[in-house]
Amino acid sequence: MIYCVEDERNIRELLVYTLETTGFSAKGLSDGQELMAALKEERPELILLDIMLPGEDGYSILEKLKAASSTRSIPVIMVTAKEAEFEKVRALEGGADDYVTKPFGMMEFVARVKAVLRRCGHTGEEKEMTCGELCISVGRREVRYGDTKIDLTRKEFELLQYLMENKGLVMTRDQILCHVWGYDFDGETRTVDVHVRTLRQKLGEAGNLVETVRGVGYRIA
């Protein structure tokens, strides 16, 4: 199930129709209040979230979704007419998995939905990776340092997973952005630095394992 939170009826119905004709189940919702009520009944695979909504705006709703343990792992694509770069950065740094600007082609829209679902799918259920006392379980999306469990957002987890998969290798900011966020975001790498900083903070002592290679990128030692 995919929830489409969009206040303009014509656009909402078009998104739902497009998703349903390409094999997805979808439900249209007009605002944040309807979304929160729907989340009590069913957990969706993905949320399409407009920014300009009546009452509570999309940024505030996104913040609530990422703050609650019950909804934190649900991927979110922001769908909006706002084109400014800082709007995209704000959404991505807030935890959005992608950002689609209106107007957009339906084929591109469906491709972006599939890409996010593919990246967020459950694969490698038994896969575990370690670096010293730091251990991540891909299937359970769980991170531990020694006996301590570390709570990460989806993007922080995917960032750490990518660095762990390439342990010892330097990953450039563009490589990280392309792999973790799924596409080249116009060379904008500030969001990578922000996520690395918060990841280190949450890892505590293990944060030292994430090394900065000046002028290039990051690596797990």
C-alpha positions as CSV (number, residue, x, y, z in Angstrom):
1,M,0.0,0.0,0.0
2,I,1.2,3.5,-0.9
3,Y,-0.3,6.6,0.7
4,C,-0.6,9.7,-1.5
5,V,-0.9,12.8,0.7
6,E,-2.0,15.6,-1.7
7,D,-4.6,18.3,-1.1
8,E,-5.3,18.9,-4.8
9,R,-8.0,16.4,-5.8
10,N,-7.0,16.1,-9.5
11,I,-3.4,15.5,-8.7
12,R,-4.2,13.1,-5.9
13,E,-6.5,11.0,-8.1
14,L,-4.0,11.0,-10.9
15,L,-1.2,9.7,-8.6
16,V,-3.4,7.0,-7.2
17,Y,-4.6,6.0,-10.7
18,T,-1.1,5.9,-12.1
19,L,0.1,3.7,-9.2
20,E,-2.8,1.3,-9.4
21,T,-2.5,0.9,-13.2
22,T,1.2,-0.1,-12.7
23,G,0.5,-2.8,-10.1
24,F,0.5,-0.9,-6.8
25,S,-2.2,-0.5,-4.2
26,A,-2.6,3.2,-3.4
27,K,-4.8,5.4,-1.2
28,G,-5.3,9.2,-1.5
29,L,-5.3,11.4,1.6
30,S,-5.9,15.1,1.6
31,D,-3.9,16.3,4.6
32,G,-1.7,15.3,7.6
33,Q,-4.7,14.6,9.8
34,E,-6.0,12.0,7.4
35,L,-2.6,10.4,7.1
36,M,-2.2,10.0,10.9
37,A,-5.6,8.4,11.1
38,A,-4.8,6.0,8.2
39,L,-1.4,5.1,9.8
40,K,-3.4,3.8,12.8
41,E,-5.2,1.3,10.6
42,E,-2.4,0.2,8.2
43,R,1.3,0.6,7.7
44,P,2.1,1.5,4.1
45,E,5.2,0.6,2.1
46,L,5.7,4.2,1.0
47,I,4.3,7.7,1.6
48,L,4.1,10.3,-1.1
49,L,4.0,13.6,0.7
50,D,3.2,17.1,-0.6
51,I,4.8,20.0,1.1
52,M,2.1,22.7,0.7
53,L,-0.8,21.1,2.6
54,P,-3.7,22.8,4.5
55,G,-3.0,23.0,8.2
56,E,0.3,21.2,9.0
57,D,2.8,21.3,6.1
58,G,4.8,18.4,4.7
59,Y,8.0,19.3,6.5
60,S,6.3,19.2,9.9
61,I,4.6,15.9,9.0
62,L,7.9,14.4,7.8
63,E,9.5,15.4,11.1
64,K,6.8,13.6,13.1
65,L,7.1,10.5,10.9
66,K,10.8,10.3,11.4
67,A,10.6,11.0,15.1
68,A,8.1,8.1,15.9
69,S,9.6,4.6,16.1
70,S,6.4,3.1,14.5
71,T,6.8,5.2,11.3
72,R,10.5,6.0,11.2
73,S,11.4,3.3,8.7
74,I,8.6,4.1,6.2
75,P,10.2,5.6,3.1
76,V,8.9,9.0,2.1
77,I,9.0,10.8,-1.3
78,M,8.3,14.5,-1.2
79,V,6.1,15.5,-4.2
80,T,5.9,19.3,-4.5
81,A,6.0,22.3,-6.8
82,K,8.9,23.8,-4.8
83,E,12.0,23.8,-7.0
84,A,14.5,25.7,-4.9
85,E,17.7,23.7,-4.0
86,F,17.4,24.6,-0.3
87,E,13.9,23.1,-0.3
88,K,15.3,19.8,-1.7
89,V,18.2,19.8,0.8
90,R,15.8,20.5,3.7
91,A,13.6,17.6,2.7
92,L,16.5,15.1,2.2
93,E,18.2,16.2,5.4
94,G,14.8,15.8,7.2
95,G,14.8,12.1,6.2
96,A,13.0,12.1,2.9
97,D,14.1,9.3,0.5
98,D,13.5,11.3,-2.7
99,Y,12.1,14.6,-3.9
100,V,10.0,14.9,-7.0
101,T,9.2,18.3,-8.4
102,K,5.9,19.1,-10.2
103,P,5.1,18.9,-13.0
104,F,6.7,15.5,-13.7
105,G,6.2,12.7,-16.2
106,M,4.3,9.7,-15.0
107,M,7.0,7.3,-16.2
108,E,9.6,9.1,-14.3
109,F,7.3,9.2,-11.2
110,V,6.7,5.4,-11.3
111,A,10.5,4.8,-11.8
112,R,11.3,6.9,-8.8
113,V,8.8,5.1,-6.7
114,K,10.1,1.7,-7.8
115,A,13.7,2.9,-7.1
116,V,12.9,3.9,-3.5
117,L,11.0,0.7,-2.8
118,R,13.9,-1.3,-4.2
119,R,16.4,0.5,-2.1
120,C,14.3,0.1,1.0
121,G,13.3,-3.5,0.4
122,H,14.3,-6.3,2.8
123,T,17.3,-8.1,1.3
124,G,20.1,-10.0,2.8
125,E,18.1,-11.0,5.9
126,E,21.0,-12.9,7.5
127,K,23.8,-10.5,6.4
128,E,25.9,-9.1,9.2
129,M,29.0,-6.9,8.9
130,T,31.5,-6.0,11.7
131,C,34.3,-3.6,12.3
132,G,35.9,-4.2,15.7
133,E,33.0,-4.1,18.2
134,L,30.7,-2.3,15.7
135,C,28.2,-4.8,14.1
136,I,25.3,-4.1,11.8
137,S,22.6,-6.6,10.9
138,V,21.2,-5.8,7.4
139,G,18.0,-7.9,7.7
140,R,17.0,-6.6,11.1
141,R,18.3,-3.1,10.3
142,E,20.0,-3.2,13.7
143,V,23.3,-1.6,14.8
144,R,25.3,-2.5,17.9
145,Y,28.5,-1.4,19.4
146,G,29.5,-4.0,21.9
147,D,26.4,-4.7,23.9
148,T,24.8,-1.3,23.1
149,K,22.1,-1.0,20.5
150,I,22.3,2.2,18.4
151,D,19.1,3.7,17.0
152,L,19.7,5.2,13.5
153,T,17.4,6.7,10.9
154,R,17.0,4.9,7.6
155,K,19.4,7.1,5.8
156,E,22.0,6.9,8.6
157,F,21.7,3.1,8.5
158,E,22.1,3.0,4.7
159,L,25.1,5.3,4.9
160,L,26.8,3.2,7.5
161,Q,25.9,0.0,5.6
162,Y,27.5,1.4,2.4
163,L,30.7,2.4,4.1
164,M,30.8,-1.0,5.9
165,E,30.3,-2.8,2.6
166,N,33.3,-0.9,1.2
167,K,35.4,-1.1,4.4
168,G,38.9,0.3,3.9
169,L,38.0,2.1,0.6
170,V,37.4,5.8,0.3
171,M,33.9,6.6,-0.9
172,T,33.5,10.0,-2.5
173,R,30.6,12.2,-1.5
174,D,29.1,11.8,-5.0
175,Q,29.3,8.0,-4.7
176,I,27.6,8.1,-1.4
177,L,24.9,10.5,-2.6
178,C,24.2,8.4,-5.7
179,H,24.2,5.0,-3.8
180,V,22.3,6.0,-0.6
181,W,19.9,8.6,-2.1
182,G,19.6,6.8,-5.4
183,Y,20.6,9.5,-7.9
184,D,23.0,12.3,-8.6
185,F,21.4,15.3,-6.8
186,D,23.0,18.0,-8.9
187,G,26.4,17.5,-7.2
188,E,24.9,18.7,-3.9
189,T,27.0,16.9,-1.2
190,R,26.2,19.0,1.9
191,T,23.5,16.5,2.9
192,V,26.2,13.7,3.0
193,D,28.3,15.7,5.4
194,V,25.3,16.4,7.6
195,H,24.4,12.7,7.8
196,V,28.0,11.7,8.5
197,R,28.2,14.2,11.4
198,T,24.9,12.9,13.0
199,L,26.0,9.3,12.3
200,R,29.2,9.8,14.2
201,Q,27.4,11.5,17.1
202,K,25.0,8.5,17.4
203,L,27.8,6.0,17.2
204,G,29.6,7.5,20.1
205,E,33.0,6.0,20.6
206,A,32.5,4.0,17.4
207,G,32.1,7.3,15.5
208,N,35.9,7.4,15.2
209,L,35.7,4.5,12.8
210,V,34.2,6.8,10.2
211,E,37.2,8.7,8.8
212,T,37.2,11.8,6.7
213,V,39.7,11.8,3.8
214,R,40.2,15.5,3.2
215,G,39.1,16.6,-0.2
216,V,37.8,13.2,-1.2
217,G,35.2,11.6,1.0
218,Y,34.8,9.1,3.8
219,R,35.7,5.5,4.7
220,I,35.4,3.0,7.5
221,A,38.9,2.4,8.7
